C-alpha cells in the first residue's frame, strides 16, 4: 500500500471518528479513536512516535512526538483548536523532514464540517538531505 492509499484510508477514518464523536473533545480522545479506527482498517498505527533531532552529530533529548504514524509512511498531527495556524503547518513539515516521510496531515477535529479541518502536507524527500541539496531560505516557499 502506498502513501496515497494510506492517506485516503486515514481521511476515511477521520470522517468516521468525527461523525461518531463530533467536535470539541480533547486531542487525546481523537488520537485514541483514530488508532482504533485505523487498526480496524488493517493499518499499522504508532502513537506518540518520538521524533529524533540531531545537532552536529549529537542527539537532542527534546521530546518531539508525532501523534500518529500509519504504516510507517504517513504522519498525522491531530488538533482540536479554533484555528490551524501557520506554525502547525511548519511543525508538521519539519516532522516529515526529520522522520523522514513524504505525506502528512493536520486534522483539526474542532470543526463542524471536518473537511474544513484537514490540511495535507507533502515533503519532497529530495530536498531533505543535508547539506548539499537543501535550498537556501530565500528560495523556499515560506507557507507549506
N, CA and C atoms as an extended XYZ file, in Angstrom:
432
Properties=species:S:1:pos:R:3:atomname:S:1:resname:S:1:resid:I:1 pbc="F F F"
N         0.849       -1.175        0.000 N   UNK     1
C         0.000        0.000        0.000 CA  UNK     1
C         0.897        1.243        0.000 C   UNK     1
N         0.608        2.204       -0.869 N   UNK     2
C         1.435        3.406       -0.936 CA  UNK     2
C         0.861        4.535       -0.068 C   UNK     2
N         1.570        5.660       -0.035 N   UNK     3
C         1.177        6.786        0.817 CA  UNK     3
C        -0.212        7.315        0.476 C   UNK     3
N        -0.517        7.401       -0.818 N   UNK     4
C        -1.814        7.949       -1.226 CA  UNK     4
C        -2.965        7.052       -0.773 C   UNK     4
N        -2.796        5.749       -0.883 N   UNK     5
C        -3.828        4.814       -0.437 CA  UNK     5
C        -4.012        4.887        1.074 C   UNK     5
N        -2.902        4.970        1.785 N   UNK     6
C        -2.971        5.099        3.241 CA  UNK     6
C        -3.597        6.436        3.617 C   UNK     6
N        -3.256        7.484        2.889 N   UNK     7
C        -3.837        8.803        3.136 CA  UNK     7
C        -5.350        8.790        2.979 C   UNK     7
N        -5.839        8.124        1.945 N   UNK     8
C        -7.284        8.041        1.734 CA  UNK     8
C        -7.956        7.302        2.890 C   UNK     8
N        -7.381        6.181        3.298 N   UNK     9
C        -7.951        5.431        4.423 CA  UNK     9
C        -7.888        6.240        5.715 C   UNK     9
N        -6.833        7.018        5.883 N   UNK    10
C        -6.698        7.867        7.069 CA  UNK    10
C        -7.818        8.896        7.114 C   UNK    10
N        -8.095        9.521        5.988 N   UNK    11
C        -9.174       10.511        5.956 CA  UNK    11
C       -10.533        9.845        6.149 C   UNK    11
N       -10.714        8.663        5.581 N   UNK    12
C       -11.955        7.918        5.817 CA  UNK    12
C       -12.139        7.667        7.315 C   UNK    12
N       -11.061        7.254        7.974 N   UNK    13
C       -11.118        7.003        9.418 CA  UNK    13
C       -11.445        8.286       10.178 C   UNK    13
N       -10.845        9.396        9.774 N   UNK    14
C       -11.093       10.680       10.449 CA  UNK    14
C       -12.565       11.075       10.322 C   UNK    14
N       -13.142       10.902        9.140 N   UNK    15
C       -14.554       11.229        8.964 CA  UNK    15
C       -15.442       10.332        9.823 C   UNK    15
N       -15.076        9.062        9.930 N   UNK    16
C       -15.838        8.134       10.774 CA  UNK    16
C       -15.768        8.562       12.238 C   UNK    16
N       -14.575        8.881       12.711 N   UNK    17
C       -14.399        9.312       14.106 CA  UNK    17
C       -15.167       10.606       14.360 C   UNK    17
N       -15.051       11.552       13.451 N   UNK    18
C       -15.733       12.845       13.635 CA  UNK    18
C       -17.250       12.664       13.623 C   UNK    18
N       -17.740       11.838       12.750 N   UNK    19
C       -19.181       11.574       12.673 CA  UNK    19
C       -19.668       10.945       13.993 C   UNK    19
N       -18.849       10.062       14.570 N   UNK    20
C       -19.227        9.369       15.807 CA  UNK    20
C       -19.101       10.266       17.049 C   UNK    20
N       -17.998       11.026       17.141 N   UNK    21
C       -17.714       11.793       18.358 CA  UNK    21
C       -18.060       13.275       18.267 C   UNK    21
N       -18.037       13.822       17.051 N   UNK    22
C       -18.301       15.246       16.895 CA  UNK    22
C       -17.108       16.093       17.312 C   UNK    22
N       -17.235       17.417       17.165 N   UNK    23
C       -16.147       18.328       17.524 CA  UNK    23
C       -16.124       18.624       19.026 C   UNK    23
N       -15.000       19.195       19.480 N   UNK    24
C       -14.943       19.758       20.823 CA  UNK    24
C       -14.325       18.907       21.915 C   UNK    24
N       -13.832       17.720       21.596 N   UNK    25
C       -13.194       16.889       22.612 CA  UNK    25
C       -11.684       17.148       22.626 C   UNK    25
N       -10.995       16.538       23.567 N   UNK    26
C        -9.543       16.667       23.643 CA  UNK    26
C        -8.874       15.918       22.497 C   UNK    26
N        -7.706       16.401       22.094 N   UNK    27
C        -6.927       15.748       21.040 CA  UNK    27
C        -6.644       14.287       21.385 C   UNK    27
N        -6.374       14.015       22.655 N   UNK    28
C        -6.047       12.640       23.059 CA  UNK    28
C        -7.207       11.679       22.809 C   UNK    28
N        -8.431       12.155       22.900 N   UNK    29
C        -9.600       11.320       22.621 CA  UNK    29
C        -9.627       10.962       21.140 C   UNK    29
N        -9.401       11.965       20.287 N   UNK    30
C        -9.390       11.718       18.842 CA  UNK    30
C        -8.221       10.810       18.446 C   UNK    30
N        -7.098       10.971       19.111 N   UNK    31
C        -5.935       10.119       18.824 CA  UNK    31
C        -6.255        8.654       19.106 C   UNK    31
N        -6.840        8.389       20.259 N   UNK    32
C        -7.187        7.014       20.626 CA  UNK    32
C        -8.238        6.444       19.675 C   UNK    32
N        -9.239        7.241       19.341 N   UNK    33
C       -10.287        6.780       18.438 CA  UNK    33
C        -9.734        6.544       17.033 C   UNK    33
N        -8.868        7.438       16.557 N   UNK    34
C        -8.263        7.255       15.239 CA  UNK    34
C        -7.442        5.978       15.195 C   UNK    34
N        -6.688        5.701       16.242 N   UNK    35
C        -5.876        4.482       16.283 CA  UNK    35
C        -6.771        3.251       16.174 C   UNK    35
N        -7.879        3.255       16.889 N   UNK    36
C        -8.817        2.126       16.823 CA  UNK    36
C        -9.365        1.981       15.412 C   UNK    36
N        -9.807        3.090       14.842 N   UNK    37
C       -10.430        3.044       13.516 CA  UNK    37
C        -9.440        2.616       12.434 C   UNK    37
N        -8.221        3.128       12.505 N   UNK    38
C        -7.202        2.773       11.517 CA  UNK    38
C        -6.808        1.303       11.623 C   UNK    38
N        -6.709        0.801       12.838 N   UNK    39
C        -6.395       -0.625       13.018 CA  UNK    39
C        -7.533       -1.491       12.504 C   UNK    39
N        -8.773       -1.031       12.659 N   UNK    40
C        -9.920       -1.769       12.125 CA  UNK    40
C        -9.849       -1.852       10.608 C   UNK    40
N        -9.176       -0.891        9.992 N   UNK    41
C        -8.994       -0.892        8.539 CA  UNK    41
C        -7.775       -1.714        8.116 C   UNK    41
N        -7.110       -2.335        9.096 N   UNK    42
C        -5.972       -3.192        8.795 CA  UNK    42
C        -4.637       -2.476        8.692 C   UNK    42
N        -4.575       -1.252        9.180 N   UNK    43
C        -3.335       -0.480        9.104 CA  UNK    43
C        -2.539       -0.584       10.398 C   UNK    43
N        -1.246       -0.433       10.283 N   UNK    44
C        -0.355       -0.383       11.439 CA  UNK    44
C        -0.317        1.064       11.939 C   UNK    44
N        -0.541        1.251       13.227 N   UNK    45
C        -0.606        2.601       13.782 CA  UNK    45
C         0.336        2.703       14.975 C   UNK    45
N         1.203        3.707       14.928 N   UNK    46
C         2.054        4.029       16.074 CA  UNK    46
C         1.585        5.369       16.633 C   UNK    46
N         1.465        5.441       17.958 N   UNK    47
C         1.037        6.677       18.621 CA  UNK    47
C         2.213        7.303       19.353 C   UNK    47
N         2.213        8.628       19.381 N   UNK    48
C         3.224        9.405       20.101 CA  UNK    48
C         4.633        8.939       19.739 C   UNK    48
N         4.926        8.970       18.461 N   UNK    49
C         6.195        8.490       17.931 CA  UNK    49
C         7.286        9.523       18.176 C   UNK    49
N         8.369        9.148       18.876 N   UNK    50
C         9.465       10.093       19.108 CA  UNK    50
C        10.077       10.553       17.782 C   UNK    50
N        10.374       11.838       17.710 N   UNK    51
C        10.991       12.405       16.510 CA  UNK    51
C        12.412       12.802       16.861 C   UNK    51
N        13.382       12.140       16.242 N   UNK    52
C        14.778       12.419       16.571 CA  UNK    52
C        15.238       13.763       16.004 C   UNK    52
N        15.957       14.496       16.827 N   UNK    53
C        16.594       15.736       16.382 CA  UNK    53
C        18.080       15.577       16.661 C   UNK    53
N        18.880       15.728       15.617 N   UNK    54
C        20.329       15.598       15.738 CA  UNK    54
C        20.956       16.962       15.442 C   UNK    54
N        21.802       17.416       16.347 N   UNK    55
C        22.523       18.667       16.138 CA  UNK    55
C        24.016       18.376       16.180 C   UNK    55
N        24.692       18.624       15.067 N   UNK    56
C        26.139       18.400       14.953 CA  UNK    56
C        26.534       16.998       15.421 C   UNK    56
N        25.722       16.034       14.989 N   UNK    57
C        26.018       14.649       15.299 CA  UNK    57
C        25.574       14.193       16.682 C   UNK    57
N        25.018       15.090       17.463 N   UNK    58
C        24.573       14.757       18.820 CA  UNK    58
C        23.046       14.716       18.879 C   UNK    58
N        22.492       13.613       19.388 N   UNK    59
C        21.032       13.575       19.536 CA  UNK    59
C        20.578       14.514       20.655 C   UNK    59
N        19.540       15.263       20.381 N   UNK    60
C        18.969       16.156       21.384 CA  UNK    60
C        17.765       15.464       22.017 C   UNK    60
N        17.717       15.472       23.297 N   UNK    61
C        16.604       14.854       24.024 CA  UNK    61
C        15.526       15.907       24.228 C   UNK    61
N        14.838       16.249       23.152 N   UNK    62
C        13.882       17.349       23.168 CA  UNK    62
C        12.465       16.882       23.481 C   UNK    62
N        12.080       15.740       22.980 N   UNK    63
C        10.750       15.233       23.270 CA  UNK    63
C         9.691       15.555       22.244 C   UNK    63
N        10.086       15.831       20.996 N   UNK    64
C         9.082       15.999       19.951 CA  UNK    64
C         8.445       14.645       19.674 C   UNK    64
N         7.143       14.645       19.439 N   UNK    65
C         6.433       13.402       19.161 CA  UNK    65
C         5.357       13.634       18.103 C   UNK    65
N         5.279       12.705       17.176 N   UNK    66
C         4.205       12.722       16.184 CA  UNK    66
C         2.999       12.026       16.789 C   UNK    66
N         1.823       12.577       16.588 N   UNK    67
C         0.623       11.969       17.153 CA  UNK    67
C         0.414       10.555       16.615 C   UNK    67
N         0.404       10.416       15.288 N   UNK    68
C         0.204        9.108       14.672 CA  UNK    68
C         1.137        8.947       13.481 C   UNK    68
N         1.693        7.752       13.339 N   UNK    69
C         2.395        7.370       12.116 CA  UNK    69
C         1.748        6.076       11.651 C   UNK    69
N         1.284        6.099       10.407 N   UNK    70
C         0.499        4.994        9.872 CA  UNK    70
C         1.317        4.236        8.841 C   UNK    70
N         1.464        2.923        9.075 N   UNK    71
C         2.236        2.039        8.193 CA  UNK    71
C         3.643        2.581        7.919 C   UNK    71
N         4.149        3.355        8.843 N   UNK    72
C         5.483        3.968        8.707 CA  UNK    72
C         5.630        4.792        7.434 C   UNK    72
N         4.498        5.297        6.913 N   UNK    73
C         4.514        6.071        5.670 CA  UNK    73
C         3.804        7.416        5.768 C   UNK    73
N         2.820        7.536        6.653 N   UNK    74
C         2.006        8.750        6.723 CA  UNK    74
C         1.967        9.246        8.165 C   UNK    74
N         2.235       10.533        8.328 N   UNK    75
C         2.215       11.176        9.641 CA  UNK    75
C         0.914       11.952        9.796 C   UNK    75
N         0.310       11.880       10.964 N   UNK    76
C        -0.914       12.627       11.239 CA  UNK    76
C        -0.739       13.393       12.544 C   UNK    76
N        -0.958       14.693       12.467 N   UNK    77
C        -0.987       15.546       13.644 CA  UNK    77
C        -2.440       15.907       13.893 C   UNK    77
N        -2.920       15.617       15.079 N   UNK    78
C        -4.313       15.857       15.426 CA  UNK    78
C        -4.427       17.121       16.262 C   UNK    78
N        -5.467       17.877       15.973 N   UNK    79
C        -5.727       19.118       16.699 CA  UNK    79
C        -7.199       19.168       17.074 C   UNK    79
N        -7.483       19.935       18.100 N   UNK    80
C        -8.843       20.291       18.470 CA  UNK    80
C        -8.781       21.744       18.915 C   UNK    80
N        -8.593       22.613       17.930 N   UNK    81
C        -8.340       24.031       18.179 CA  UNK    81
C        -9.293       24.890       17.357 C   UNK    81
N        -9.371       26.150       17.723 N   UNK    82
C       -10.222       27.091       16.999 CA  UNK    82
C        -9.754       27.276       15.557 C   UNK    82
N        -8.426       27.423       15.387 N   UNK    83
C        -7.855       27.673       14.063 CA  UNK    83
C        -6.523       26.961       13.931 C   UNK    83
N        -6.281       26.359       12.785 N   UNK    84
C        -4.968       25.794       12.478 CA  UNK    84
C        -4.100       26.961       12.010 C   UNK    84
N        -3.062       27.244       12.773 N   UNK    85
C        -2.198       28.378       12.468 CA  UNK    85
C        -1.016       27.932       11.594 C   UNK    85
N        -0.347       28.879       10.962 N   UNK    86
C         0.813       28.529       10.130 CA  UNK    86
C         1.895       27.752       10.884 C   UNK    86
N         2.046       27.971       12.188 N   UNK    87
C         3.084       27.247       12.933 CA  UNK    87
C         2.796       25.752       12.961 C   UNK    87
N         1.535       25.345       13.003 N   UNK    88
C         1.202       23.916       12.965 CA  UNK    88
C         1.662       23.297       11.645 C   UNK    88
N         1.483       24.038       10.568 N   UNK    89
C         1.887       23.552        9.249 CA  UNK    89
C         3.405       23.441        9.159 C   UNK    89
N         4.107       24.431        9.684 N   UNK    90
C         5.573       24.400        9.660 CA  UNK    90
C         6.107       23.265       10.526 C   UNK    90
N         5.504       23.070       11.682 N   UNK    91
C         5.935       21.995       12.575 CA  UNK    91
C         5.725       20.632       11.921 C   UNK    91
N         4.581       20.436       11.295 N   UNK    92
C         4.302       19.161       10.633 CA  UNK    92
C         5.275       18.914        9.493 C   UNK    92
N         5.571       19.933        8.721 N   UNK    93
C         6.542       19.799        7.637 CA  UNK    93
C         7.925       19.452        8.195 C   UNK    93
N         8.298       20.058        9.298 N   UNK    94
C         9.584       19.743        9.932 CA  UNK    94
C         9.600       18.300       10.423 C   UNK    94
N         8.510       17.845       11.030 N   UNK    95
C         8.424       16.451       11.472 CA  UNK    95
C         8.615       15.500       10.296 C   UNK    95
N         7.962       15.800        9.173 N   UNK    96
C         8.114       14.960        7.984 CA  UNK    96
C         9.569       14.903        7.553 C   UNK    96
N        10.251       16.039        7.597 N   UNK    97
C        11.659       16.100        7.184 CA  UNK    97
C        12.539       15.312        8.146 C   UNK    97
N        12.278       15.404        9.437 N   UNK    98
C        13.128       14.755       10.432 CA  UNK    98
C        12.941       13.243       10.485 C   UNK    98
N        11.740       12.752       10.207 N   UNK    99
C        11.492       11.311       10.389 CA  UNK    99
C        12.261       10.434        9.404 C   UNK    99
N        12.385       10.560        8.147 N   UNK   100
C        11.700       11.362        7.128 CA  UNK   100
C        10.533       10.606        6.494 C   UNK   100
N         9.475       11.355        6.206 N   UNK   101
C         8.311       10.842        5.493 CA  UNK   101
C         7.900       11.861        4.444 C   UNK   101
N         7.075       11.424        3.499 N   UNK   102
C         6.647       12.329        2.419 CA  UNK   102
C         5.275       12.948        2.646 C   UNK   102
N         4.366       12.231        3.295 N   UNK   103
C         2.983       12.694        3.385 CA  UNK   103
C         2.536       12.822        4.825 C   UNK   103
N         1.899       13.943        5.110 N   UNK   104
C         1.337       14.163        6.434 CA  UNK   104
C         0.021       14.917        6.354 C   UNK   104
N        -0.729       14.829        7.424 N   UNK   105
C        -1.991       15.560        7.528 CA  UNK   105
C        -2.066       16.224        8.883 C   UNK   105
N        -2.641       17.408        8.895 N   UNK   106
C        -3.099       18.024       10.135 CA  UNK   106
C        -4.613       17.872       10.087 C   UNK   106
N        -5.174       17.263       11.110 N   UNK   107
C        -6.622       17.087       11.151 CA  UNK   107
C        -7.140       17.773       12.407 C   UNK   107
N        -7.893       18.846       12.193 N   UNK   108
C        -8.477       19.613       13.287 CA  UNK   108
C        -9.921       19.145       13.491 C   UNK   108
N       -10.137       18.402       14.552 N   UNK   109
C       -11.455       17.849       14.831 CA  UNK   109
C       -12.422       18.880       15.405 C   UNK   109
N       -11.950       20.088       15.677 N   UNK   110
C       -12.813       21.117       16.252 CA  UNK   110
C       -13.514       21.927       15.159 C   UNK   110
N       -13.955       21.258       14.122 N   UNK   111
C       -14.694       21.874       13.027 CA  UNK   111
C       -16.051       21.203       12.928 C   UNK   111
N       -17.077       21.976       12.632 N   UNK   112
C       -18.399       21.391       12.429 CA  UNK   112
C       -18.366       20.492       11.200 C   UNK   112
N       -17.736       20.968       10.117 N   UNK   113
C       -17.513       20.157        8.921 CA  UNK   113
C       -16.035       19.771        8.895 C   UNK   113
N       -15.743       18.509        9.108 N   UNK   114
C       -14.346       18.069        9.218 CA  UNK   114
C       -13.532       18.416        7.979 C   UNK   114
N       -14.150       18.404        6.801 N   UNK   115
C       -13.392       18.720        5.589 CA  UNK   115
C       -12.711       20.085        5.692 C   UNK   115
N       -13.262       21.002        6.489 N   UNK   116
C       -12.651       22.318        6.689 CA  UNK   116
C       -11.451       22.261        7.632 C   UNK   116
N       -11.265       21.127        8.309 N   UNK   117
C       -10.183       20.992        9.271 CA  UNK   117
C        -9.032       20.120        8.801 C   UNK   117
N        -9.006       19.777        7.526 N   UNK   118
C        -7.960       18.886        7.013 CA  UNK   118
C        -6.954       19.673        6.196 C   UNK   118
N        -5.691       19.531        6.571 N   UNK   119
C        -4.596       20.144        5.824 CA  UNK   119
C        -3.637       19.043        5.419 C   UNK   119
N        -3.374       18.957        4.123 N   UNK   120
C        -2.442       17.964        3.586 CA  UNK   120
C        -1.072       18.626        3.466 C   UNK   120
N        -0.040       17.948        3.963 N   UNK   121
C         1.328       18.461        3.913 CA  UNK   121
C         2.183       17.422        3.182 C   UNK   121
N         2.930       17.873        2.182 N   UNK   122
C         3.783       16.975        1.415 CA  UNK   122
C         5.227       17.444        1.528 C   UNK   122
N         6.112       16.506        1.832 N   UNK   123
C         7.539       16.773        1.970 CA  UNK   123
C         8.262       16.108        0.816 C   UNK   123
N         9.024       16.867        0.067 N   UNK   124
C         9.832       16.296       -1.014 CA  UNK   124
C        11.130       15.792       -0.409 C   UNK   124
N        11.285       14.481       -0.328 N   UNK   125
C        12.475       13.917        0.312 CA  UNK   125
C        13.760       14.299       -0.404 C   UNK   125
N        13.680       14.635       -1.678 N   UNK   126
C        14.872       15.063       -2.400 CA  UNK   126
C        15.433       16.347       -1.804 C   UNK   126
N        14.588       17.137       -1.155 N   UNK   127
C        15.039       18.380       -0.546 CA  UNK   127
C        15.526       18.197        0.889 C   UNK   127
N        15.340       16.996        1.447 N   UNK   128
C        15.596       16.843        2.874 CA  UNK   128
C        17.022       16.439        3.228 C   UNK   128
N        17.832       16.063        2.237 N   UNK   129
C        19.178       15.643        2.603 CA  UNK   129
C        20.038       16.855        2.944 C   UNK   129
N        20.889       16.699        3.891 N   UNK   130
C        21.716       17.797        4.393 CA  UNK   130
C        23.153       17.555        4.024 C   UNK   130
N        23.917       18.526        3.625 N   UNK   131
C        23.578       19.916        3.397 CA  UNK   131
C        23.431       20.265        1.927 C   UNK   131
N        23.916       19.440        1.004 N   UNK   132
C        24.102       19.868       -0.380 CA  UNK   132
C        22.823       20.197       -1.135 C   UNK   132
N        21.747       19.449       -0.945 N   UNK   133
C        20.587       19.684       -1.784 CA  UNK   133
C        19.533       20.574       -1.139 C   UNK   133
N        19.775       21.050        0.067 N   UNK   134
C        18.796       21.896        0.721 CA  UNK   134
C        18.802       23.280        0.084 C   UNK   134
N        17.618       23.774       -0.342 N   UNK   135
C        17.573       25.107       -0.923 CA  UNK   135
C        17.828       26.164        0.141 C   UNK   135
N        18.283       27.308       -0.285 N   UNK   136
C        18.502       28.392        0.667 CA  UNK   136
C        17.160       28.879        1.181 C   UNK   136
N        17.179       29.538        2.331 N   UNK   137
C        15.936       30.045        2.912 CA  UNK   137
C        15.193       30.957        1.951 C   UNK   137
N        15.924       31.766        1.219 N   UNK   138
C        15.280       32.716        0.324 CA  UNK   138
C        14.526       32.033       -0.816 C   UNK   138
N        14.919       30.812       -1.179 N   UNK   139
C        14.256       30.149       -2.289 CA  UNK   139
C        13.123       29.238       -1.836 C   UNK   139
N        12.948       29.056       -0.530 N   UNK   140
C        11.873       28.202       -0.028 CA  UNK   140
C        10.565       28.943       -0.009 C   UNK   140
N         9.502       28.209       -0.272 N   UNK   141
C         8.166       28.765       -0.115 CA  UNK   141
C         7.886       28.804        1.380 C   UNK   141
N         7.678       29.990        1.963 N   UNK   142
C         7.505       30.079        3.413 CA  UNK   142
C         6.206       29.494        3.918 C   UNK   142
N         5.234       29.285        3.066 N   UNK   143
C         3.976       28.717        3.543 CA  UNK   143
C         3.723       27.377        2.890 C   UNK   143
N         3.960       26.275        3.636 N   UNK   144
C         3.783       24.931        3.072 CA  UNK   144
C         2.346       24.654        2.698 C   UNK   144
